[in-house]
Amino acid sequence: FVTVPRWMPEFTGPPGRARVLTTEWIFGRRISQLPVALGREAVQRAVQACVVQLLLTGFVHADPHEGNLLYTDDGQLAFLDFGLMDSVEPQIMEGFAEGIQGVVAGDWRRVTEAMQAVGFVSTPVQKLVDGQAKPPVYENCSFEEMVEAVEAQMRAEDGGESRFSAMASGLEKLSWRYLMLTPSYIVLITRTFMTLEGIAEKVDPGFNIYTAALPIAVRRAIAPRTREGQEALR
């Protein structure tokens, strides 16, 4: 149900020196232009396609805003504009799959472990003790404290257990108290999920991106690529 425009090499320029990527024209409608029921279906397809990229294939379109998605005349979802792509390593795919399952289950220890596995939370966990110092001063604290802080913050956020944007807001607040790391892939993945969520909420205000992503997360969990994941599955 997903398609992309065909590359037109004859209009792109000499190999190795071309500055413009030319593709065929795709006829279709924006998701906001669709009837409500069809819009919901298109959003489900967009989320499924992007989560598959994030958790299964590891090659992600990191800018899936409404201008880069078209519902084609033959009923497919077309992705446009491939200027912002990213590759996701297997351990990151598995970590995000674990995190999604943890949020749906309300298992905040599992969520925190996943955040640590993808490099978002430091190992060991570190707590801010002097934010005025340059650089700020941190000290080690227990993993249990971090689990409790994550759970309390997510439950305090409006939509903290159903909306990725609410989780991002909650984690930002936690970063005022604990050392949070932001590798480039975290930024791109966060952008991808928040963009998708914004599109979805226009046609389905009750949309839960975690439950929508859960089947794919489970599929990743039962078919891990890393040695650690395979050993854990056994």
C-alpha positions, -999 to 999 in steps of 0.1 A, spaced: 0 0 0 31 23 0 47 38 -31 74 63 -40 79 84 -72 102 68 -98 136 83 -102 141 101 -136 179 98 -142 177 115 -176 166 147 -159 188 144 -128 223 152 -142 256 135 -145 264 107 -119 285 121 -91 279 157 -101 241 160 -100 227 186 -76 190 179 -82 171 146 -77 143 145 -103 114 122 -98 81 115 -116 49 135 -107 26 117 -83 -11 125 -85 -30 124 -52 -46 142 -23 -32 154 11 -46 135 41 -64 166 52 -83 166 19 -97 131 24 -131 122 38 -128 114 76 -130 76 73 -105 76 44 -82 100 63 -81 77 93 -72 48 70 -44 69 54 -30 78 88 -30 42 99 -10 33 68 14 62 73 21 52 109 24 15 100 48 24 72 70 46 94 71 22 123 81 -6 100 110 16 88 120 24 123 117 -11 139 121 -35 110 140 -22 80 162 4 98 160 29 70 137 58 79 120 87 62 126 112 89 103 140 76 68 125 71 48 157 74 16 161 55 33 178 25 54 147 20 25 122 20 -1 118 -7 -31 94 -10 -28 84 -46 -57 81 -71 -52 43 -71 -54 40 -32 -18 39 -23 2 61 2 30 79 -15 61 92 3 78 123 -12 110 142 -6 139 121 5 162 148 17 160 137 53 167 100 57 184 81 85 196 46 93 188 29 126 211 3 141 196 -31 152 201 -24 189 182 9 186 154 -8 167 151 -34 195 153 -7 222 125 13 208 104 -19 203 109 -26 240 100 9 250 68 9 230 57 -24 246 66 -10 280 45 21 276 14 1 264 19 -23 294 25 6 319 58 -10 328 80 20 335 110 -1 345 109 -17 310 106 18 295 135 31 315 157 1 306 149 7 269 159 44 272 192 33 287 197 7 260 193 33 232 217 57 249 191 83 260 197 77 297 233 75 310 248 43 326 250 46 355 221 70 360 233 105 370 214 132 389 220 169 387 234 184 419 247 218 407 231 233 376 249 266 381 284 251 378 302 251 344 300 224 334 270 212 355 278 188 383 261 153 384 264 124 408 254 88 404 220 77 416 201 45 417 183 30 387 152 26 409 151 63 415 151 69 377 123 44 372 102 61 398 109 96 383 100 84 348 67 69 360 57 99 381 65 123 353 47 104 326 16 100 348 17 137 355 17 146 318 -16 150 299 -15 121 275 18 108 289 8 72 283 -8 77 249 9 105 230 46 106 220 46 144 222 36 143 258 63 118 266 89 140 248 77 169 270 79 148 301 114 136 293 125 172 286 114 181 322 133 151 336 164 163 318 164 193 342 171 168 370 189 139 354 216 135 327 199 129 294 218 122 262 206 132 228 223 112 200 214 124 165 191 94 158 171 102 189 164 137 175 153 123 141 132 95 155 115 119 179 108 143 150 93 114 129 69 103 156 58 137 166 52 147 130 31 116 124 12 121 156 3 157 146 -11 144 113 -31 117 130 -46 139 157 -62 161 129 -83 132 117 -86 111 149 -82 131 182 -81 99 202 -53 84 182 -27 64 203 5 60 185 18 34 209 -11 9 204 -9 15 167 28 6 167 25 -23 191 20 -52 166 52 -41 148 71 -37 181 61 -73 190 72 -85 156 106 -69 162 109 -84 197 103 -120 185 128 -116 157 158 -97 172 189 -90 151 214 -85 178 231 -113 197 219 -98 230 183 -98 218 185 -134 205 200 -146 238 172 -128 257 146 -144 235 159 -179 242 
